[in-house]
Amino acid sequence: MKLFVYRLFYVSYGIQRKLTRRVTISGIVVLLLGFAAALTGDSDQSMNYQIFSFLLSLLSISIVFSLFFRYQFSAIRGLPRLATVDVKLKYRILINNKTNKLQKGLKLFENFADPRPTFQEFIGAFETEKSQGNYFNQALGYYRWLWLISRKQCGKAQPINLPPLAANSKTEVTCEFIPTHRGVIQLTGMTVARPDPFGFFNACKTIYLPQSLLILPKLYKLPLIQLPGSKRYQSGGVALASSVGDSEEFRSLRDYRSGDSLRKIHWKSWAKIGKPIVKEEQDEFFVRHALILDTFQKVNYSEILEEAVSIAASLACEVQTQDSLLDLMFVGNEAYCFTFGRGLSHTDRMLEILASVVACRDKAFDSIIPTVIEKLSLLSGCICIFLCWDEDRKRLVNYLTSMGIHTLVLIITDREDKLENFDPNCINDRQTTFHILKLGKIQEELMHI
């Protein structure tokens, strides 16, 4: 049954995708009227029969006319490298009309790579809250199919009406695109459509222009957050903290001593004074926080995970404005830890990493523990973003607080009854703060952190 439904959705979406370009709204209305006249008309009812014959003639002329569109076009798309969810993106397209005729009344469609999910993605997708109250959606997964299409396509681009294209000339137009989900958008090209004289069908010419665009997570507005914790000793300074080298913070210059590393010789001072001079450096103390992103769930996609990534991106951007370091920790195909702040990495790089985060379905929550322990002695505080609350997550928070780490715990939920047994007093330490964030009210509740 599920395979039949999947194939039905798969084929129907492919047909719908092609008809959207080929048939106009007027054409759909005429097709429906012709179909109704055909069902109700016969040779004894001359009016319906005449209407059907007339509409059939119009449609036949329109279809024949739409088959002939041999003009040549080329285009250059000025697409940026990055965009952000829910932030409208405007970009320019330069269209070259290679014909000797003025072209009027054309439309331009962006062509996305096929967003249809695989069968495994379809049956493995979760049932969203919107579909739980509808028997048809639960039984057949129609809403699930539409959501997966939107998730994989990552955005929407409306067709635009092109201005008159002069013969053998280039014309620049502005297009708008609305990103709806994080990830990578794959564009295969664009289609130039010309309606027939009656405006029922479009003749289409495809321009192949493959290009990709990375969509960054949605960002929330946050209040001024004073992250807890005091400065900690960082062996090797910022450079070692970022795993780039073992240089330290510069303090002063002094004479060379036997055993000093040649890498610390200050060559300009030696050339000026005439004797070896070395740089004396010291380790640094500064604030460093861990941002633990929970990615452990049984399905590929969920609204809770998407909100968790957006919250992590918003908090990480907030930390970027402070004089501190941030270790972003999560588990995907393997355990990852990326360090940001104090000039080590830019915000865009951090958002690019979060845009590519995927759910971890084949590992236990404990698989992130070794990554946390490795950085524990350097941390001043920790922010945990959890998709749920259970004994495994409770043990991690208990361990952090037992080590004297100030911890902020954010738990995202779609239903209050899932956390009926949650007791913030279960963590016996005043260094831990809990906040429950409900889907649909994320922005409001983040402002009260």
C-alpha positions, 0 to 999 in steps of 0.5 A: 500500500505504501509503495503504491501511494508513493508511486502515485504521489511521485508520478502525479507530482511530476505531471503537476510540475510540467503542467504548471509551466505549460498550462496557464490559469486561463487554460485550466479554466477552459479545460475544466469547462470543456470537460464539463461540457463533454460530460453533460453534452450530446447531439440532442443538447446542441448548446453543450455540444457547441460549447464543447466543440468551440472550446476544443477548437480553441484548445487545439489551436493553442496546443499547436501554436505552443509547440513552435518556439525555436528562439534561442536565449542564454543567461547569466545568474548573479547568485550569491553564495549564501542566503538565510531562511525567511530572509527574502533574497534578491538577485539579478539575471542577465538574459541574452536574446540571440534572435533578430526579433523583439520578444514580448510577453515572456515569463521566466521560471527558475528550475530546481533539481527534482525535490521528490524524496526517495521511498525510504525518506517517504516512509521514514519521515515523521508525522507532523502535528498538523497531520495528526488530526487528519485521517487522510494525511495519517493514512496516506501521508499526503502532508508528509509528502508535501513537507518533504518536497518543501524541505528538499527544495529549500525555497520558493521562486515565483515566475517573473514577467520579463520586459520586452527583450530587444533583438540581439541584446542583453536585458537585466532583470531582478528575481526574488527567492524566499528560502524556507529551509536550511540546506543546499538549493540545487538549480538546474537552469531556467525556463523562458515561457511564451503564451499562445495567442489565447493565453491557454498554453505556454511554449517553453525554452529551457536554458541549462544553467546549473548552480547551487546556493547554501541556505543558512539557518533561521536566526532568532532575536535574542536579549543580551545574554550574560553567559555564566562562568569565569576565565580559565587557563588555556594552555598554549593560548588561543592558537592552541585552543583552535588546534592551529599551532602551539604559539602563545600570546606575546609579552616582551623581548629578551636576550637569547638563552641556550635552549630557546627555540629558533622559532621564537627568534625575533629576526628584526631585533637581531638585525638591528641590535646585532645579537640574538633576541627572542620573543617571550610569550605567556599563556592566556586566561579567557572565557570559553563555552561549549554549545552542545547541540542535540541531534539524536532522533529516530527520523531524518527530519523534524521540526524540533531539530530544525528549531534546535539548529536555529537556536544554536545559530542564534546563540553562536552569533551572540557569542561571536560578539563577546570576547570569548571562545565557543566550542560547537559540539554535535554528532552527525556521521561522527562527533564534531567540535568546532571552535569559534570566537576571538578571530579564530573563525568567522560567523559565516563559517559557523552558520555554514556548518550548522546549515549542514547538520543532519540527524544522528539516527544510528548512535546513542546520546552517550556518543557525544560524551567523549567530545565534551570530556576532551574540552571539559578542563578548558570550559567556563560554562556550557549551553545544552540544546536538547530535543527531549529530556531523559536519563541520558541527558540528565546524567550529562547535565549532572556530570557538568554541574558536578565538575563546576561548569555553569550550564544553561539547558534549553529543552525544545518540545512540541507538546507540554505533556511530553515533559509532565514528569520533568522536574528542574530540581532533579539537578542538585546544583544552583549552577544549572538553569533550565528553560522549556521552549515550545514550538510556535513560541520559540521567539517569545520564550527566547526573549525571557532567557 
